[in-house]
Amino acid sequence: MELPQVKVAVEELCFSLFQRPLHPELFHIYSSRHVKTSTYEAYIWVTGCTHVVSVFRDGQCLTELISGPGQDLPERGLIERFRFRGPKSHKCTLSKNVSYITDFQVERMSPNLYRQSYKDLQKFGSKRGLFISFPQLSTGDLEPFCYIDYEARDKELHVHTFAAYPDQITMVKTQSLFDLAG
């Protein structure tokens, strides 16, 4: 298995929002979920300590992506792109049927809090969502990991992500809502 890029400066990570799907060949997908409701269809990919979420409804697509530096991404369909520097919120209305909001934060931690967060999220991940760790890329006894929790409602998709970078003892947290109520 190809190992993900986890020894990156968190400030170099990039959030992107696209009004289109992105081809899976652009990424190394470590784990995935397919979600289908009567209103929409979604794909959730863990791509290392990063992720891709694509939601489809009535011929429209909205894709949220967290990527590392150097990721080759298209410009076509790009709505927004920014780096992780401090907390941020972003809203987007694609049409009367599709809107999106996200909040994210970067949390520096103590090694003990990092270890406890790992244990707690690993436990949650055994019951729901996607939890992937990369023990071969540990820094000391701290493992990089990604946990994605999601709740698929008939007209909403809630996604919470936690990506942990042990060399910086830092976690990137996102909370996104894809609202498909129209």
C-alpha positions in Angstrom: 0.0 0.0 0.0 1.3 3.5 -0.9 1.7 5.6 2.2 0.0 9.0 2.5 1.8 12.3 2.8 1.4 13.1 6.5 4.5 15.1 7.3 3.2 18.3 5.9 2.8 21.7 7.5 -0.9 21.9 8.3 -0.8 25.5 7.0 0.0 24.0 3.6 -3.2 21.9 3.5 -5.8 23.2 1.1 -9.6 23.2 1.2 -11.3 23.2 -2.1 -14.9 23.2 -3.1 -15.9 22.1 -6.7 -19.1 22.2 -8.6 -18.3 18.9 -10.2 -17.0 15.4 -9.3 -13.3 14.7 -9.2 -12.0 11.5 -10.8 -10.9 8.8 -8.3 -7.6 8.4 -10.3 -6.5 11.7 -8.8 -6.3 10.2 -5.3 -5.1 7.2 -3.4 -8.3 6.1 -1.7 -7.6 4.2 1.6 -11.3 3.7 2.5 -14.6 4.8 1.0 -18.4 4.8 1.6 -21.2 5.2 -0.8 -24.4 6.8 0.6 -27.7 6.8 -1.3 -31.0 8.3 -0.1 -34.2 9.1 -2.0 -32.9 12.7 -2.5 -29.2 12.4 -3.2 -26.1 10.1 -3.6 -22.7 10.7 -2.0 -19.2 9.3 -2.1 -16.9 9.7 0.9 -13.2 8.9 0.5 -10.4 8.9 3.0 -7.3 9.9 1.0 -4.7 9.7 3.7 -5.0 12.3 6.4 -7.2 14.2 3.8 -10.6 13.5 2.3 -13.0 13.9 -0.6 -16.8 14.1 -0.3 -18.9 14.4 -3.4 -22.7 14.8 -3.3 -24.9 14.4 -6.4 -28.5 15.6 -6.8 -30.6 16.2 -10.0 -27.5 16.3 -12.3 -25.6 18.6 -9.9 -22.5 17.8 -7.9 -20.8 19.5 -5.1 -17.3 18.2 -4.0 -15.5 19.1 -0.8 -11.8 18.3 -0.7 -8.9 18.6 1.7 -5.6 18.1 -0.1 -1.9 18.2 0.7 0.6 20.4 -1.0 1.5 19.4 -4.6 -1.9 17.7 -5.3 -2.6 18.1 -9.0 -6.2 19.4 -9.1 -8.3 20.8 -12.0 -9.4 24.4 -12.1 -12.6 23.6 -14.0 -15.6 23.8 -11.6 -13.6 25.3 -8.7 -15.8 27.5 -6.5 -13.5 28.2 -3.6 -9.9 27.3 -2.4 -8.1 28.4 0.7 -5.4 27.2 3.1 -5.9 26.2 6.7 -4.9 29.2 8.7 -7.1 29.8 11.7 -10.8 28.9 12.0 -13.0 29.6 9.0 -16.6 29.2 7.9 -17.7 29.0 4.3 -21.2 29.0 2.8 -22.3 28.3 -0.8 -25.6 28.1 -2.5 -25.4 26.1 -5.7 -29.1 26.3 -6.6 -32.4 26.4 -4.8 -32.0 22.6 -4.3 -28.4 22.5 -3.1 -26.5 24.5 -0.5 -23.5 23.9 1.6 -21.8 25.2 4.8 -18.6 24.2 6.4 -16.6 25.2 9.5 -13.1 24.1 10.3 -10.5 24.6 12.9 -6.9 23.6 13.5 -6.2 22.4 17.0 -2.7 22.1 18.5 -2.6 19.5 21.2 -0.5 18.1 24.0 0.8 14.6 23.3 -1.6 13.2 26.0 -4.6 14.9 24.5 -3.5 13.6 21.0 -3.3 10.0 22.3 -6.7 10.3 24.1 -8.3 11.7 20.9 -6.9 8.9 18.9 -8.3 6.3 21.4 -11.7 8.0 21.5 -12.1 8.4 17.7 -10.8 4.9 17.1 -13.5 3.6 19.4 -16.2 5.7 17.6 -14.8 4.5 14.3 -15.3 0.9 15.3 -19.1 1.6 15.5 -19.7 4.2 12.7 -17.9 6.2 10.1 -14.5 5.6 8.7 -11.3 5.4 10.8 -8.0 4.9 9.2 -4.6 5.1 10.9 -1.1 4.9 9.5 1.1 3.3 12.3 4.0 2.9 9.9 4.2 6.7 9.8 4.1 7.3 13.6 6.1 10.0 15.3 7.2 8.4 18.5 4.1 6.8 19.9 1.7 9.1 18.0 0.0 7.8 14.9 -1.4 9.8 12.0 -5.0 9.1 11.4 -8.2 10.2 9.7 -11.7 9.7 11.1 -14.8 10.7 9.1 -18.2 10.5 10.8 -21.3 11.2 8.7 -25.0 11.2 9.1 -27.1 10.7 6.0 -30.6 12.2 6.4 -33.1 12.2 3.6 -32.3 15.7 2.5 -29.1 16.5 4.4 -25.6 15.0 4.7 -23.7 16.0 7.8 -19.9 15.2 7.7 -17.4 15.6 10.5 -13.7 14.9 9.8 -10.7 14.7 12.1 -7.3 14.5 10.5 -4.3 14.1 12.9 -0.7 15.0 12.2 1.6 13.7 14.9 4.8 15.5 13.9 3.0 18.8 14.7 0.7 17.3 17.4 -2.1 18.9 15.5 -5.6 17.9 14.4 -7.6 19.5 11.6 -11.4 19.3 12.2 -14.1 20.1 9.7 -17.9 20.1 10.0 -19.9 20.3 6.8 -23.6 20.3 5.9 -24.8 19.5 2.4 -28.4 20.7 2.4 -30.5 19.2 -0.3 -33.9 20.3 0.9 -35.2 22.1 -2.2 
